[in-house]
C-alpha cells in the first residue's frame, strides 16, 4: 500500500509497511479434514482482531471488527458443526 499526500505543490508518497506474521501451523492436525488451512485462517483472523483495537478512527476500527466477525462466521460454517470458535476479549 502507498499513501500519497500533495503538500507544498509536491506529491510525497510513502510505502506503508506490512506487518507479516510468521503464520505456519505445520502439518494439519486431526481436523477438520475438509479445511486444512483452518488453524492458519483462525490465527490470522485473531491477530487482525487484536491488532484492530489500535486503529485510531472508531468507524474504521468498527468496520474491521465487522469484517473479522463475518470472516469468522465463514470459517465456522466451512469447518462444520463439530468445531466451535469462541472469540475472547484478550489473550493472556
N, CA, C and O atoms as CSV, one atom per row, in Angstrom:
chain,resi,resn,atom,element,x,y,z
A,1,UNK,N,N,0.851,-1.161,0.000
A,1,UNK,CA,C,0.000,0.000,0.000
A,1,UNK,C,C,0.900,1.227,0.000
A,1,UNK,O,O,1.999,1.229,0.554
A,2,UNK,N,N,0.395,2.255,-0.636
A,2,UNK,CA,C,1.134,3.508,-0.731
A,2,UNK,C,C,0.179,4.642,-0.379
A,2,UNK,O,O,-0.986,4.640,-0.777
A,3,UNK,N,N,0.689,5.601,0.368
A,3,UNK,CA,C,-0.089,6.805,0.687
A,3,UNK,C,C,0.646,7.987,0.071
A,3,UNK,O,O,1.846,8.170,0.277
A,4,UNK,N,N,-0.102,8.789,-0.694
A,4,UNK,CA,C,0.483,9.975,-1.303
A,4,UNK,C,C,-0.248,11.211,-0.809
A,4,UNK,O,O,-1.476,11.228,-0.722
A,5,UNK,N,N,0.519,12.244,-0.487
A,5,UNK,CA,C,-0.035,13.495,0.022
A,5,UNK,C,C,0.512,14.630,-0.827
A,5,UNK,O,O,1.720,14.732,-1.041
A,6,UNK,N,N,-0.386,15.485,-1.312
A,6,UNK,CA,C,0.035,16.681,-2.029
A,6,UNK,C,C,0.263,17.772,-0.993
A,6,UNK,O,O,-0.655,18.156,-0.268
A,7,UNK,N,N,1.505,18.269,-0.930
A,7,UNK,CA,C,1.853,19.272,0.068
A,7,UNK,C,C,2.898,20.204,-0.531
A,7,UNK,O,O,3.908,19.762,-1.077
A,8,UNK,N,N,2.637,21.481,-0.419
A,8,UNK,CA,C,3.603,22.466,-0.912
A,8,UNK,C,C,3.860,22.352,-2.406
A,8,UNK,O,O,4.971,22.608,-2.871
A,9,UNK,N,N,2.844,21.970,-3.152
A,9,UNK,CA,C,2.995,21.861,-4.597
A,9,UNK,C,C,3.734,20.613,-5.042
A,9,UNK,O,O,4.008,20.449,-6.230
A,10,UNK,N,N,4.054,19.745,-4.124
A,10,UNK,CA,C,4.743,18.499,-4.473
A,10,UNK,C,C,3.942,17.313,-3.960
A,10,UNK,O,O,3.180,17.410,-2.999
A,11,UNK,N,N,4.142,16.217,-4.624
A,11,UNK,CA,C,3.481,14.975,-4.223
A,11,UNK,C,C,4.494,14.138,-3.444
A,11,UNK,O,O,5.566,13.812,-3.954
A,12,UNK,N,N,4.145,13.798,-2.211
A,12,UNK,CA,C,5.010,12.996,-1.346
A,12,UNK,C,C,4.333,11.641,-1.145
A,12,UNK,O,O,3.194,11.567,-0.684
A,13,UNK,N,N,5.047,10.572,-1.496
A,13,UNK,CA,C,4.482,9.225,-1.381
A,13,UNK,C,C,5.306,8.394,-0.399
A,13,UNK,O,O,6.533,8.478,-0.348
A,14,UNK,N,N,4.588,7.600,0.368
A,14,UNK,CA,C,5.203,6.760,1.389
A,14,UNK,C,C,4.660,5.343,1.267
A,14,UNK,O,O,3.458,5.140,1.097
A,15,UNK,N,N,5.541,4.387,1.354
A,15,UNK,CA,C,5.101,2.996,1.393
A,15,UNK,C,C,4.662,2.680,2.822
A,15,UNK,O,O,5.339,3.045,3.783
A,16,UNK,N,N,3.542,2.011,2.951
A,16,UNK,CA,C,3.032,1.617,4.258
A,16,UNK,C,C,3.593,0.230,4.561
A,16,UNK,O,O,3.378,-0.706,3.791
A,17,UNK,N,N,4.306,0.090,5.670
A,17,UNK,CA,C,4.865,-1.230,5.986
A,17,UNK,C,C,3.757,-2.242,6.267
A,17,UNK,O,O,2.697,-1.895,6.790
A,18,UNK,N,N,4.017,-3.473,5.917
A,18,UNK,CA,C,3.068,-4.551,6.148
A,18,UNK,C,C,3.587,-5.413,7.290
A,18,UNK,O,O,4.723,-5.886,7.269
A,19,UNK,N,N,2.741,-5.603,8.271
A,19,UNK,CA,C,3.093,-6.486,9.376
A,19,UNK,C,C,2.748,-7.900,8.934
A,19,UNK,O,O,1.575,-8.236,8.772
A,20,UNK,N,N,3.751,-8.714,8.742
A,20,UNK,CA,C,3.515,-10.088,8.332
A,20,UNK,C,C,3.840,-11.006,9.489
A,20,UNK,O,O,4.941,-10.985,10.038
A,21,UNK,N,N,2.881,-11.793,9.838
A,21,UNK,CA,C,3.072,-12.739,10.920
A,21,UNK,C,C,3.658,-14.026,10.352
A,21,UNK,O,O,3.244,-14.470,9.281
A,22,UNK,N,N,4.582,-14.611,11.029
A,22,UNK,CA,C,5.104,-15.893,10.536
A,22,UNK,C,C,4.094,-17.001,10.837
A,22,UNK,O,O,4.301,-17.825,11.727
A,23,UNK,N,N,2.996,-17.003,10.074
A,23,UNK,CA,C,1.944,-17.979,10.297
A,23,UNK,C,C,2.333,-19.281,9.630
A,23,UNK,O,O,2.327,-19.395,8.404
A,24,UNK,N,N,2.663,-20.233,10.430
A,24,UNK,CA,C,2.991,-21.556,9.929
A,24,UNK,C,C,2.579,-22.550,10.993
A,24,UNK,O,O,3.221,-22.670,12.036
A,25,UNK,N,N,1.519,-23.250,10.722
A,25,UNK,CA,C,0.993,-24.177,11.704
A,25,UNK,C,C,1.518,-25.582,11.459
A,25,UNK,O,O,1.237,-26.499,12.231
A,26,UNK,N,N,2.277,-25.751,10.390
A,26,UNK,CA,C,2.808,-27.075,10.086
A,26,UNK,C,C,1.750,-27.993,9.511
A,26,UNK,O,O,0.780,-27.550,8.896
A,27,UNK,N,N,1.956,-29.267,9.724
A,27,UNK,CA,C,1.052,-30.288,9.189
A,27,UNK,C,C,-0.327,-30.149,9.826
A,27,UNK,O,O,-0.424,-29.984,11.042
A,28,UNK,N,N,-1.400,-30.213,9.026
A,28,UNK,CA,C,-2.735,-30.132,9.616
A,28,UNK,C,C,-2.946,-31.235,10.644
A,28,UNK,O,O,-2.482,-32.362,10.471
A,29,UNK,N,N,-3.648,-30.894,11.710
A,29,UNK,CA,C,-3.927,-31.850,12.773
A,29,UNK,C,C,-5.044,-32.797,12.387
A,29,UNK,O,O,-5.265,-33.070,11.207
A,30,UNK,N,N,-5.740,-33.289,13.381
A,30,UNK,CA,C,-6.766,-34.293,13.114
A,30,UNK,C,C,-7.996,-33.747,12.395
A,30,UNK,O,O,-8.819,-34.526,11.915
A,31,UNK,N,N,-8.133,-32.472,12.316
A,31,UNK,CA,C,-9.308,-31.964,11.615
A,31,UNK,C,C,-9.370,-30.459,11.709
A,31,UNK,O,O,-8.511,-29.842,12.340
A,32,UNK,N,N,-10.327,-29.880,11.120
A,32,UNK,CA,C,-11.277,-30.550,10.248
A,32,UNK,C,C,-10.638,-30.949,8.916
A,32,UNK,O,O,-9.936,-30.158,8.286
A,33,UNK,N,N,-10.891,-32.163,8.511
A,33,UNK,CA,C,-10.292,-32.716,7.294
A,33,UNK,C,C,-10.669,-31.875,6.072
A,33,UNK,O,O,-9.869,-31.725,5.149
A,34,UNK,N,N,-11.882,-31.330,6.070
A,34,UNK,CA,C,-12.351,-30.568,4.915
A,34,UNK,C,C,-11.771,-29.155,4.849
A,34,UNK,O,O,-12.112,-28.391,3.947
A,35,UNK,N,N,-10.903,-28.803,5.790
A,35,UNK,CA,C,-10.424,-27.422,5.866
A,35,UNK,C,C,-8.991,-27.406,6.403
A,35,UNK,O,O,-8.768,-27.007,7.546
A,36,UNK,N,N,-8.024,-27.833,5.596
A,36,UNK,CA,C,-6.642,-27.939,6.078
A,36,UNK,C,C,-6.021,-26.612,6.530
A,36,UNK,O,O,-5.104,-26.622,7.351
A,37,UNK,N,N,-6.494,-25.483,6.020
A,37,UNK,CA,C,-5.924,-24.184,6.406
A,37,UNK,C,C,-6.662,-23.573,7.589
A,37,UNK,O,O,-6.485,-22.389,7.879
A,38,UNK,N,N,-7.474,-24.348,8.269
A,38,UNK,CA,C,-8.304,-23.860,9.370
A,38,UNK,C,C,-7.491,-23.087,10.415
A,38,UNK,O,O,-7.804,-21.931,10.698
A,39,UNK,N,N,-6.464,-23.699,10.984
A,39,UNK,CA,C,-5.693,-23.037,12.049
A,39,UNK,C,C,-5.008,-21.779,11.538
A,39,UNK,O,O,-4.988,-20.763,12.234
A,40,UNK,N,N,-4.452,-21.828,10.347
A,40,UNK,CA,C,-3.802,-20.638,9.791
A,40,UNK,C,C,-4.811,-19.502,9.657
A,40,UNK,O,O,-4.516,-18.366,10.027
A,41,UNK,N,N,-5.991,-19.796,9.133
A,41,UNK,CA,C,-7.007,-18.761,8.945
A,41,UNK,C,C,-7.457,-18.171,10.274
A,41,UNK,O,O,-7.619,-16.956,10.393
A,42,UNK,N,N,-7.660,-19.026,11.274
A,42,UNK,CA,C,-8.104,-18.541,12.586
A,42,UNK,C,C,-7.007,-17.717,13.265
A,42,UNK,O,O,-7.306,-16.708,13.904
A,43,UNK,N,N,-5.752,-18.128,13.139
A,43,UNK,CA,C,-4.639,-17.364,13.717
A,43,UNK,C,C,-4.577,-15.968,13.096
A,43,UNK,O,O,-4.408,-14.977,13.807
A,44,UNK,N,N,-4.711,-15.893,11.780
A,44,UNK,CA,C,-4.671,-14.594,11.102
A,44,UNK,C,C,-5.836,-13.723,11.543
A,44,UNK,O,O,-5.646,-12.544,11.839
A,45,UNK,N,N,-7.045,-14.287,11.592
A,45,UNK,CA,C,-8.215,-13.501,11.997
A,45,UNK,C,C,-8.114,-13.031,13.442
A,45,UNK,O,O,-8.476,-11.894,13.745
A,46,UNK,N,N,-7.629,-13.882,14.334
A,46,UNK,CA,C,-7.463,-13.479,15.731
A,46,UNK,C,C,-6.428,-12.359,15.847
A,46,UNK,O,O,-6.596,-11.434,16.641
A,47,UNK,N,N,-5.366,-12.443,15.058
A,47,UNK,CA,C,-4.322,-11.416,15.081
A,47,UNK,C,C,-4.838,-10.088,14.547
A,47,UNK,O,O,-4.553,-9.032,15.111
A,48,UNK,N,N,-5.594,-10.143,13.464
A,48,UNK,CA,C,-6.171,-8.908,12.900
A,48,UNK,C,C,-7.138,-8.288,13.904
A,48,UNK,O,O,-7.132,-7.075,14.115
A,49,UNK,N,N,-7.967,-9.125,14.520
A,49,UNK,CA,C,-8.928,-8.629,15.503
A,49,UNK,C,C,-8.227,-7.942,16.664
A,49,UNK,O,O,-8.644,-6.870,17.102
A,50,UNK,N,N,-7.166,-8.558,17.157
A,50,UNK,CA,C,-6.430,-7.992,18.284
A,50,UNK,C,C,-5.704,-6.708,17.874
A,50,UNK,O,O,-5.654,-5.753,18.649
A,51,UNK,N,N,-5.150,-6.679,16.680
A,51,UNK,CA,C,-4.435,-5.505,16.194
A,51,UNK,C,C,-5.395,-4.356,15.895
A,51,UNK,O,O,-5.034,-3.191,16.056
A,52,UNK,N,N,-6.611,-4.674,15.465
A,52,UNK,CA,C,-7.594,-3.640,15.109
A,52,UNK,C,C,-7.954,-2.763,16.295
A,52,UNK,O,O,-8.420,-1.639,16.108
A,53,UNK,N,N,-7.749,-3.251,17.507
A,53,UNK,CA,C,-8.040,-2.439,18.694
A,53,UNK,C,C,-7.208,-1.163,18.718
A,53,UNK,O,O,-7.549,-0.212,19.421
A,54,UNK,N,N,-6.126,-1.137,17.958
A,54,UNK,CA,C,-5.218,0.011,17.954
A,54,UNK,C,C,-5.515,0.996,16.825
A,54,UNK,O,O,-4.823,2.005,16.690
A,55,UNK,N,N,-6.533,0.717,16.017
A,55,UNK,CA,C,-6.902,1.648,14.943
A,55,UNK,C,C,-7.538,2.880,15.582
A,55,UNK,O,O,-8.485,2.763,16.360
A,56,UNK,N,N,-7.022,4.044,15.257
A,56,UNK,CA,C,-7.454,5.273,15.900
A,56,UNK,C,C,-8.861,5.738,15.538
A,56,UNK,O,O,-9.592,6.241,16.391
A,57,UNK,N,N,-9.230,5.571,14.296
A,57,UNK,CA,C,-10.544,6.030,13.842
A,57,UNK,C,C,-11.593,4.980,14.218
A,57,UNK,O,O,-11.521,3.834,13.773
A,58,UNK,N,N,-12.555,5.378,15.031
A,58,UNK,CA,C,-13.560,4.439,15.545
A,58,UNK,C,C,-14.366,3.777,14.429
A,58,UNK,O,O,-14.643,2.579,14.491
A,59,UNK,N,N,-14.741,4.548,13.411
A,59,UNK,CA,C,-15.513,3.988,12.311
A,59,UNK,C,C,-14.717,2.913,11.583
A,59,UNK,O,O,-15.247,1.839,11.297
A,60,UNK,N,N,-13.467,3.187,11.284
A,60,UNK,CA,C,-12.611,2.217,10.603
A,60,UNK,C,C,-12.428,0.984,11.489
A,60,UNK,O,O,-12.522,-0.148,11.014
A,61,UNK,N,N,-12.168,1.210,12.771
A,61,UNK,CA,C,-11.984,0.098,13.727
A,61,UNK,C,C,-13.221,-0.800,13.753
A,61,UNK,O,O,-13.098,-2.024,13.719
A,62,UNK,N,N,-14.413,-0.196,13.814
A,62,UNK,CA,C,-15.645,-0.970,13.848
A,62,UNK,C,C,-15.852,-1.763,12.558
A,62,UNK,O,O,-16.309,-2.906,12.593
A,63,UNK,N,N,-15.517,-1.159,11.431
A,63,UNK,CA,C,-15.653,-1.857,10.155
A,63,UNK,C,C,-14.702,-3.045,10.054
A,63,UNK,O,O,-15.062,-4.091,9.514
A,64,UNK,N,N,-13.486,-2.882,10.576
A,64,UNK,CA,C,-12.545,-4.002,10.578
A,64,UNK,C,C,-13.084,-5.129,11.454
A,64,UNK,O,O,-13.038,-6.296,11.065
A,65,UNK,N,N,-13.594,-4.783,12.632
A,65,UNK,CA,C,-14.165,-5.810,13.515
A,65,UNK,C,C,-15.359,-6.510,12.856
A,65,UNK,O,O,-15.524,-7.721,13.001
A,66,UNK,N,N,-16.186,-5.756,12.136
A,66,UNK,CA,C,-17.316,-6.365,11.420
A,66,UNK,C,C,-16.818,-7.351,10.363
A,66,UNK,O,O,-17.378,-8.434,10.192
A,67,UNK,N,N,-15.765,-6.959,9.666
A,67,UNK,CA,C,-15.188,-7.839,8.644
A,67,UNK,C,C,-14.617,-9.109,9.247
A,67,UNK,O,O,-14.793,-10.198,8.700
A,68,UNK,N,N,-13.925,-8.967,10.386
A,68,UNK,CA,C,-13.374,-10.139,11.065
A,68,UNK,C,C,-14.504,-11.049,11.535
A,68,UNK,O,O,-14.412,-12.269,11.403
A,69,UNK,N,N,-15.564,-10.467,12.081
A,69,UNK,CA,C,-16.716,-11.262,12.532
A,69,UNK,C,C,-17.341,-12.026,11.375
A,69,UNK,O,O,-17.685,-13.200,11.518
A,70,UNK,N,N,-17.490,-11.371,10.235
A,70,UNK,CA,C,-18.054,-12.037,9.055
A,70,UNK,C,C,-17.138,-13.169,8.594
A,70,UNK,O,O,-17.607,-14.248,8.231
A,71,UNK,N,N,-15.833,-12.918,8.610
A,71,UNK,CA,C,-14.879,-13.952,8.202
A,71,UNK,C,C,-14.908,-15.137,9.164
A,71,UNK,O,O,-14.833,-16.287,8.731
A,72,UNK,N,N,-15.016,-14.867,10.464
A,72,UNK,CA,C,-15.090,-15.963,11.441
A,72,UNK,C,C,-16.366,-16.791,11.261
A,72,UNK,O,O,-16.345,-18.008,11.441
A,73,UNK,N,N,-17.463,-16.143,10.913
A,73,UNK,CA,C,-18.689,-16.898,10.625
A,73,UNK,C,C,-18.484,-17.815,9.417
A,73,UNK,O,O,-18.953,-18.953,9.407
A,74,UNK,N,N,-17.782,-17.314,8.405
A,74,UNK,CA,C,-17.498,-18.129,7.224
A,74,UNK,C,C,-16.582,-19.303,7.580
A,74,UNK,O,O,-16.777,-20.417,7.095
A,75,UNK,N,N,-15.585,-19.047,8.428
A,75,UNK,CA,C,-14.689,-20.115,8.883
A,75,UNK,C,C,-15.488,-21.173,9.640
A,75,UNK,O,O,-15.321,-22.371,9.407
A,76,UNK,N,N,-16.351,-20.726,10.541
A,76,UNK,CA,C,-17.167,-21.652,11.333
A,76,UNK,C,C,-18.041,-22.514,10.420
A,76,UNK,O,O,-18.144,-23.726,10.611
A,77,UNK,N,N,-18.662,-21.884,9.437
A,77,UNK,CA,C,-19.518,-22.623,8.512
A,77,UNK,C,C,-18.714,-23.654,7.725
A,77,UNK,O,O,-19.153,-24.789,7.541
A,78,UNK,N,N,-17.529,-23.246,7.261
A,78,UNK,CA,C,-16.677,-24.146,6.482
A,78,UNK,C,C,-16.171,-25.300,7.352
A,78,UNK,O,O,-16.098,-26.438,6.889
A,79,UNK,N,N,-15.828,-25.016,8.590
A,79,UNK,CA,C,-15.257,-26.038,9.477
A,79,UNK,C,C,-16.294,-27.083,9.883
A,79,UNK,O,O,-15.954,-28.250,10.075
A,80,UNK,N,N,-17.550,-26.675,10.014
A,80,UNK,CA,C,-18.588,-27.645,10.340
A,80,UNK,C,C,-19.025,-27.597,11.790
A,80,UNK,O,O,-18.446,-26.894,12.618
A,81,UNK,N,N,-20.059,-28.362,12.070
A,81,UNK,CA,C,-20.707,-28.338,13.385
A,81,UNK,C,C,-19.848,-28.916,14.504
A,81,UNK,O,O,-20.090,-28.615,15.673
A,82,UNK,N,N,-18.857,-29.732,14.179
A,82,UNK,CA,C,-18.018,-30.333,15.223
A,82,UNK,C,C,-16.942,-29.385,15.746
A,82,UNK,O,O,-16.222,-29.721,16.686
A,83,UNK,N,N,-16.831,-28.212,15.146
A,83,UNK,CA,C,-15.812,-27.233,15.539
A,83,UNK,C,C,-16.512,-26.023,16.145
A,83,UNK,O,O,-17.499,-25.532,15.598
A,84,UNK,N,N,-15.997,-25.544,17.280
A,84,UNK,CA,C,-16.545,-24.359,17.922
A,84,UNK,C,C,-15.455,-23.295,18.000
A,84,UNK,O,O,-14.341,-23.566,18.449
A,85,UNK,N,N,-15.781,-22.096,17.565
A,85,UNK,CA,C,-14.852,-20.962,17.633
A,85,UNK,C,C,-15.467,-19.940,18.573
A,85,UNK,O,O,-16.596,-19.495,18.370
A,86,UNK,N,N,-14.715,-19.571,19.605
A,86,UNK,CA,C,-15.180,-18.534,20.529
A,86,UNK,C,C,-14.168,-17.410,20.530
A,86,UNK,O,O,-12.970,-17.640,20.696
A,87,UNK,N,N,-14.648,-16.207,20.347
A,87,UNK,CA,C,-13.764,-15.036,20.386
A,87,UNK,C,C,-13.607,-14.625,21.841
A,87,UNK,O,O,-14.589,-14.449,22.561
A,88,UNK,N,N,-12.362,-14.474,22.259
A,88,UNK,CA,C,-12.084,-13.993,23.611
A,88,UNK,C,C,-11.664,-12.541,23.521
A,88,UNK,O,O,-11.137,-12.096,22.502
A,89,UNK,N,N,-11.899,-11.813,24.590
A,89,UNK,CA,C,-11.573,-10.387,24.597
A,89,UNK,C,C,-10.074,-10.160,24.497
A,89,UNK,O,O,-9.633,-9.213,23.846
A,90,UNK,N,N,-9.292,-11.014,25.131
A,90,UNK,CA,C,-7.861,-10.749,25.189
A,90,UNK,C,C,-7.097,-12.031,25.473
A,90,UNK,O,O,-7.566,-12.887,26.223
A,91,UNK,N,N,-5.924,-12.164,24.876
A,91,UNK,CA,C,-5.038,-13.292,25.187
A,91,UNK,C,C,-4.235,-12.954,26.419
A,91,UNK,O,O,-3.882,-11.796,26.642
A,92,UNK,N,N,-3.950,-13.942,27.205
A,92,UNK,CA,C,-3.128,-13.728,28.411
A,92,UNK,C,C,-1.902,-14.576,28.358
A,92,UNK,O,O,-1.086,-14.538,29.279
